[in-house]
Amino acid sequence: MDPAAELIDLLGASLVHTHPVDRLIYAKDSGVASGDPAIVVLPGSTEEVAAAVRIGVAAGMPIVARGAGTGLAGGAVPPPGSLLLVLTRMNEIHEVDEIGRTAWVGPGLVNLDLSEALADRGLEFAPDPASQQSSTIGGNVATNAGGPHCLAEGTTVAHILGVEMVTADGRIVILGGEAPDEPGYDLRGLIVGSEGTLGIVTRVLVRLIQRPPEIATMLIVFDDIHTAAQTVSDVIAAGLVPAALEMMDQPMIESVENFAHVGLPTDAAAVLIAEVVGTAEGTAVEAGEIREIADRNGAREIRTAATDEERALLWKGRKNAFGSIAQSAPDYYLSDTVVPRTRFVEVLDEIYAIAERDGLRLMNVFHAGDGNFHPLVSFDASEPGMTERVIGASHDMVLAAVAAGGTLSGEHGIGLEKRDLMHLVFTPQDLDAQARIRDAFDPEASLNPGKVLPDGARLSERPGR
Ligand SMILES: Cc1cc2nc3c(=O)[nH]c(=O)nc-3n(C[C@H](O)[C@H](O)[C@H](O)COP(=O)(O)OP(=O)(O)OC[C@H]3O[C@@H](n4cnc5c(N)ncnc54)[C@H](O)[C@@H]3O)c2cc1C
């Protein structure tokens, strides 16, 4: 039977799309690559996901999961002929355990909707990617998303206790659970960050944290980006772990300010947003220590948000950094790398030099406390050769980070974008081991094929073997 007809029998015609315009809508995520799904479906339950996977696999179709499509590495880009499962209808909060501070939620639940729904109980979900107004918990799990507040709280993997998922052969399994240390291999940990290549996540058991009683948010202004970066290193070296420590350079400050009007000084070389949380006494002490370090490094101004509104405004600026680019250029390309914090300043200089070499407009926004760079090049893809130039320069920026002992991605994942760079940080044996893990979950390579691992990752596929 034709898979589209079977899927219509399963879900109804309104939730199965094959028209070219509908397929075009889902051809891309928020990165630059695009694909072409043969069929797009919007299942509403775990059982429907399992049945859809069985139909797609029987028809020999690649199966790709998609949340909100905010991914920046091409992870949700559907290859030609694929079946794309859009999970946004599965956005329920199934149950909340206030005492145990956990909740079972659907993969399509928007990240911020969870914390907003729990606000009156004093609870929240800690991972807060800047895309949290639209990205889904399932997408956050699949990419092991980070965010400004992951410096102290850890990335998504630290907040996922269990997952229910549909395997490549259409079975429903639960991995992990409420026990603090489930017996056996930590398969839950393996699924987090697996970018839809090991299973389709259909429910997530999340850990919740208590909202802090006191929050102090500071805007620290510098006339020199090096002293801003030095302040970040000194704060961490002093043993302080602020809840967040973010940085923006001058072009990014200007872009954000023109867009969001949050009161950032557009003539500053860099600003830091430092946030500390805890008891009133604890936050006062920690904020004081950060202030002292910033003063020592020649900060021009240190402003502390006096009200919740002022704090929200600062975060509005930071979280709209990428969106603000739309005013100045139709396109942007964003890299995501991590460097050891001791090499931060050196790699930063190399990144600026690469952009200058290629005549590109570069702006930077960083999860600085984690050493996580996001160099962003704004451009116009309609200019001939421009996209290739931008991708080439961004590639060189990643190489500079890796050469300094950094790695390929801090949080956005590998997807299509960086799969051919995996050999820079993994040996052939490492890649082979990862390929064999994938084979164990999905021997027919039905789930998100072509993502994460480069061609030839299996040693057995190499010539002469
Ligand atoms: C403006 C902006 C700001 C951003 N800020 C951050 C940030 O601060 N931190 C950060 O980490 N990222 C950030 N991102 C990147 C992106 O938002 C995250 O990677 C996010 O986790 C993706 O969620 P999504 O629902 O959009 O997933 P999608 O883009 O739809 O999918 C991402 C990957 O997850 C897989 N997937 C999705 N759902 C499932 C599922 N249920 N089961 C199995 N696999 C699944 C897809 O196949 C794909 O490989 C940002 C993106 C934008 C556009």
Ligand as a Chemical Component Dictionary entry (heavy atoms), coordinates in Angstrom:
data_LIG
# 
_chem_comp.id                   LIG 
_chem_comp.type                 NON-POLYMER 
_chem_comp.pdbx_formal_charge   0 
_chem_comp.three_letter_code    LIG 
# 
loop_
_chem_comp_atom.comp_id 
_chem_comp_atom.atom_id 
_chem_comp_atom.alt_atom_id 
_chem_comp_atom.type_symbol 
_chem_comp_atom.charge 
_chem_comp_atom.model_Cartn_x 
_chem_comp_atom.model_Cartn_y 
_chem_comp_atom.model_Cartn_z 
_chem_comp_atom.pdbx_ordinal 
LIG C1  C1  C 0 17.285 32.536 17.692 1  
LIG C2  C2  C 0 17.866 31.216 18.111 2  
LIG C3  C3  C 0 18.500 31.107 19.336 3  
LIG C4  C4  C 0 19.039 29.887 19.749 4  
LIG N1  N1  N 0 19.645 29.802 20.968 5  
LIG C5  C5  C 0 20.119 28.611 21.397 6  
LIG C6  C6  C 0 20.735 28.494 22.684 7  
LIG O1  O1  O 0 20.868 29.460 23.444 8  
LIG N2  N2  N 0 21.160 27.262 23.055 9  
LIG C7  C7  C 0 21.035 26.164 22.255 10 
LIG O2  O2  O 0 21.435 25.065 22.653 11 
LIG N3  N3  N 0 20.469 26.259 21.037 12 
LIG C8  C8  C 0 20.005 27.439 20.592 13 
LIG N4  N4  N 0 19.434 27.529 19.358 14 
LIG C9  C9  C 0 19.324 26.323 18.517 15 
LIG C10 C10 C 0 17.988 25.542 18.703 16 
LIG O3  O3  O 0 16.980 26.394 19.181 17 
LIG C11 C11 C 0 18.167 24.348 19.649 18 
LIG O4  O4  O 0 19.037 23.404 19.037 19 
LIG C12 C12 C 0 16.848 23.656 20.016 20 
LIG O5  O5  O 0 17.116 22.688 21.014 21 
LIG C13 C13 C 0 16.156 22.989 18.833 22 
LIG O6  O6  O 0 14.815 22.681 19.215 23 
LIG P1  P1  P 0 13.689 22.507 18.097 24 
LIG O7  O7  O 0 12.438 22.096 18.772 25 
LIG O8  O8  O 0 13.597 23.687 17.240 26 
LIG O9  O9  O 0 14.296 21.262 17.287 27 
LIG P2  P2  P 0 14.463 21.065 15.715 28 
LIG O10 O10 O 0 15.268 22.138 15.111 29 
LIG O11 O11 O 0 13.128 20.782 15.115 30 
LIG O12 O12 O 0 15.315 19.707 15.699 31 
LIG C14 C14 C 0 16.637 19.704 16.194 32 
LIG C15 C15 C 0 17.169 18.267 16.176 33 
LIG O13 O13 O 0 16.449 17.478 17.111 34 
LIG C16 C16 C 0 15.829 16.371 16.485 35 
LIG N5  N5  N 0 14.535 16.201 17.153 36 
LIG C17 C17 C 0 13.580 17.129 17.369 37 
LIG N6  N6  N 0 12.577 16.615 18.086 38 
LIG C18 C18 C 0 12.906 15.314 18.330 39 
LIG C19 C19 C 0 12.269 14.245 19.016 40 
LIG N7  N7  N 0 11.106 14.395 19.639 41 
LIG N8  N8  N 0 12.884 13.038 19.042 42 
LIG C20 C20 C 0 14.096 12.860 18.441 43 
LIG N9  N9  N 0 14.739 13.835 17.783 44 
LIG C21 C21 C 0 14.154 15.050 17.731 45 
LIG C22 C22 C 0 15.733 16.749 15.014 46 
LIG O14 O14 O 0 15.722 15.604 14.179 47 
LIG C23 C23 C 0 17.014 17.552 14.849 48 
LIG O15 O15 O 0 18.110 16.680 14.671 49 
LIG C24 C24 C 0 18.924 28.745 18.904 50 
LIG C25 C25 C 0 18.283 28.861 17.671 51 
LIG C26 C26 C 0 17.771 30.078 17.267 52 
LIG C27 C27 C 0 17.087 30.165 15.935 53 
# 
loop_
_chem_comp_bond.comp_id 
_chem_comp_bond.atom_id_1 
_chem_comp_bond.atom_id_2 
_chem_comp_bond.value_order 
_chem_comp_bond.pdbx_ordinal 
LIG C1  C2  SING 1  
LIG C2  C3  SING 2  
LIG C2  C26 DOUB 3  
LIG C3  C4  DOUB 4  
LIG C4  N1  SING 5  
LIG C4  C24 SING 6  
LIG N1  C5  DOUB 7  
LIG C5  C6  SING 8  
LIG C5  C8  SING 9  
LIG C6  O1  DOUB 10 
LIG C6  N2  SING 11 
LIG N2  C7  SING 12 
LIG C7  O2  DOUB 13 
LIG C7  N3  SING 14 
LIG N3  C8  DOUB 15 
LIG C8  N4  SING 16 
LIG N4  C9  SING 17 
LIG N4  C24 SING 18 
LIG C9  C10 SING 19 
LIG C10 O3  SING 20 
LIG C10 C11 SING 21 
LIG C11 O4  SING 22 
LIG C11 C12 SING 23 
LIG C12 O5  SING 24 
LIG C12 C13 SING 25 
LIG C13 O6  SING 26 
LIG O6  P1  SING 27 
LIG P1  O7  DOUB 28 
LIG P1  O8  SING 29 
LIG P1  O9  SING 30 
LIG O9  P2  SING 31 
LIG P2  O10 DOUB 32 
LIG P2  O11 SING 33 
LIG P2  O12 SING 34 
LIG O12 C14 SING 35 
LIG C14 C15 SING 36 
LIG C15 O13 SING 37 
LIG C15 C23 SING 38 
LIG O13 C16 SING 39 
LIG C16 N5  SING 40 
LIG C16 C22 SING 41 
LIG N5  C17 SING 42 
LIG N5  C21 SING 43 
LIG C17 N6  DOUB 44 
LIG N6  C18 SING 45 
LIG C18 C19 SING 46 
LIG C18 C21 DOUB 47 
LIG C19 N7  SING 48 
LIG C19 N8  DOUB 49 
LIG N8  C20 SING 50 
LIG C20 N9  DOUB 51 
LIG N9  C21 SING 52 
LIG C22 O14 SING 53 
LIG C22 C23 SING 54 
LIG C23 O15 SING 55 
LIG C24 C25 DOUB 56 
LIG C25 C26 SING 57 
LIG C26 C27 SING 58 
# 
